[in-house]
Every structure is written in C-alpha cells, then in structure tokens.
Amino acid sequence: MITDECINCGACEPECPNNAIYEGGTEWRFADGTSLKGEVNVASGNYQADQSNQPKAMDVYYIVTDKCTECVGFHDEPQCAAVCPVDCCVDDPDFRETQEQLMAKKNYMHL
C-alpha cells in the first residue's frame, strides 16, 4: 500500500511490472500491463479486464491490491518500495498473501 506520506513523485509507477500503481484520481483496469482479457475473477470480485474502475485514492498514488504481486516472479524485492524516496510504499497489514499466492497471481495475469 502507499501511505498518506506520499509526495506524488511518481517514482514507483514505472517500476511496477504489473502496472498496479496509479496516480491518485486515475481510473484503473486489469488489462493495463497484463495479458488479462474478458472476465477477471479475483479476491475482491469479478471484473471485465477492459472495464475502467474508480480510483482507490484521489490525492496520492495508490496500489490495486488485486494486481500487486509484490514483484514476486519479477524481482527479489518490491520495486516500488526500493525506489520510494520517502518510504511510503509498505506492506498492507490488512492484506497478506503467501509467496505461493503471489506467484499464482503473477502467473494468472501474465500468460
């Protein structure tokens, strides 16, 4: 997750291999940066891959949890946290996934 301490520098956004990070106020889609098409079934519900969804935050960058794999399958550590100059990209205490769950999500999104 990205905390309210975000300074909106945008350093994290291009680093995400899943395109799970969006600027505050920007609508998001599952198809962005993934190979998903048609119906998408994830933990939070069912979506259409090309459907625009409401922003999860308006004032700061945000991470779409259902798209985030914490860079598992791509890098050794979450790249957003590695490049954040104010350390506001942190683990979400309300949403925990195992390495196996993160890898399965990565494989689902990137055929």
Beta strands, then each sheet from edge to edge (+ up, - down):
strand 1: 21-22
strand 2: 39-42
strand 3: 45-48
strand 4: 62-63
sheet 1: 1+ 4-
sheet 2: 2+ 3-
end
